[in-house]
């Protein structure tokens, strides 16, 4: 699987710029997966691109029933938003591209960290596909434990 990140800058008006990140996933056959929930449908969000900083807010994640795992980075609690990704139980509201925006210059330094946490969530959830492929192959897997 490949995780693809595209970065864009757009004029948001009022002398400010909006920074956009589009994340998508391709399989080994170059077909795109549709593993992301449509964050635009959540309360308090605007269609087109989701404010990336909401994924740093525990209250937002919990209020919207988004599963997450915690991780401590440099003494700061960060959230791996595993609930925004699902490769197995894809329903009709799952989308191919995760479109994220950042409009606050004050928080631009956090964007890279949040993108890395989203990548972790993708990798965690992709393990389900790996397990399914192993099961479908019918092959045995042996782990040797040395005394």
C-alpha positions in Angstrom: 0.0 0.0 0.0 1.1 3.6 -0.7 0.0 6.6 1.3 -0.1 9.6 -1.0 -0.1 13.2 0.4 -0.7 16.2 -1.8 -0.1 19.7 -0.5 -1.7 22.9 -1.8 -1.9 26.5 -0.9 -5.0 28.6 -1.7 -5.9 32.2 -1.1 -8.5 32.3 1.7 -9.1 36.1 1.3 -8.4 38.8 3.9 -4.7 38.5 3.2 -4.5 34.9 4.5 -3.7 31.6 2.9 -5.3 28.3 3.4 -3.1 25.2 3.4 -4.6 22.0 2.2 -3.5 18.4 2.4 -5.1 15.5 0.5 -4.3 12.0 1.7 -5.2 8.9 -0.2 -4.1 5.3 -0.3 -3.3 3.0 -3.3 -3.0 -0.7 -3.2 -0.3 -2.7 -4.9 -2.4 -2.9 -8.0 -2.5 0.9 -8.2 -6.2 1.0 -7.4 -7.3 3.5 -4.8 -8.9 2.4 -1.6 -11.8 4.3 -0.1 -10.9 3.9 3.6 -11.8 7.3 5.1 -15.0 8.3 6.7 -16.4 11.5 5.3 -15.5 14.0 8.0 -17.4 16.8 6.2 -20.6 15.1 7.4 -19.7 15.7 11.1 -21.5 18.5 13.0 -19.7 21.8 13.0 -17.7 21.0 9.8 -17.8 22.7 6.4 -18.0 20.7 3.2 -14.8 20.5 1.1 -12.1 20.2 3.6 -11.9 19.4 7.3 -10.0 21.5 9.8 -7.0 19.3 10.6 -6.7 20.7 14.1 -10.0 19.2 15.2 -8.1 15.8 15.2 -5.9 17.1 18.0 -9.0 17.7 20.3 -10.0 14.8 22.5 -13.5 16.3 23.1 -14.1 16.5 19.4 -13.1 12.9 18.8 -15.2 11.6 21.7 -18.2 13.8 20.8 -18.2 12.3 17.3 -17.5 8.7 18.4 -14.2 8.7 16.5 -12.0 5.9 17.9 -8.4 7.0 18.8 -5.3 5.7 20.5 -3.1 8.0 22.6 0.6 8.5 22.2 2.9 10.7 24.2 5.3 12.8 22.1 7.8 15.0 23.8 5.6 14.9 26.9 2.5 15.9 25.0 -0.5 13.6 24.6 -1.3 13.1 20.9 -4.2 11.2 19.4 -4.0 8.6 16.6 -7.4 8.9 14.9 -7.9 5.2 14.0 -11.7 5.8 13.8 -11.4 7.8 10.6 -10.0 4.8 8.7 -11.5 1.4 7.9 -10.3 -0.8 5.1 -12.7 -3.7 5.8 -16.2 -2.4 6.7 -16.4 0.2 4.0 -19.8 1.7 3.6 -21.3 4.1 1.2 -20.2 7.1 3.2 -16.5 6.2 2.9 -14.4 8.3 0.6 -11.1 8.0 -1.4 -9.5 11.3 -0.3 -9.1 12.8 3.1 -9.1 16.5 2.5 -7.7 18.5 5.4 -7.2 22.3 5.8 -5.2 24.5 8.1 -6.0 28.2 8.2 -4.3 29.2 11.4 -0.6 30.3 11.1 -0.3 29.8 14.8 -0.8 26.0 14.5 1.1 25.2 11.2 3.9 23.5 13.1 1.3 20.9 14.4 0.1 19.9 10.9 3.1 17.7 10.2 2.6 15.9 13.5 -1.1 15.4 12.8 -0.4 14.0 9.3 2.1 11.6 10.9 -0.6 10.4 13.4 -3.1 9.9 10.5 -0.4 7.8 8.7 -0.1 5.7 11.9 -3.8 5.3 11.9 -3.8 4.1 8.3 -1.0 1.6 9.0 -2.8 0.3 12.1 -6.1 -0.2 10.2 -4.3 -1.7 7.1 -3.2 -4.6 9.3 -6.8 -5.9 8.9 -6.2 -6.2 5.1 -2.9 -8.0 5.8 -4.6 -10.5 8.0 -7.4 -11.1 5.5 -4.8 -11.7 2.8 -3.1 -14.2 5.0 -6.3 -16.0 5.8 -7.3 -16.1 2.1 -3.9 -17.6 1.1 -4.5 -20.6 3.4 -0.8 -20.8 4.1 0.6 -21.5 7.5 2.9 -19.0 9.3 5.6 -20.3 11.6 7.3 -18.2 14.3 10.3 -19.8 15.9 11.1 -19.0 19.5 14.7 -19.5 20.6 15.5 -20.4 24.2 
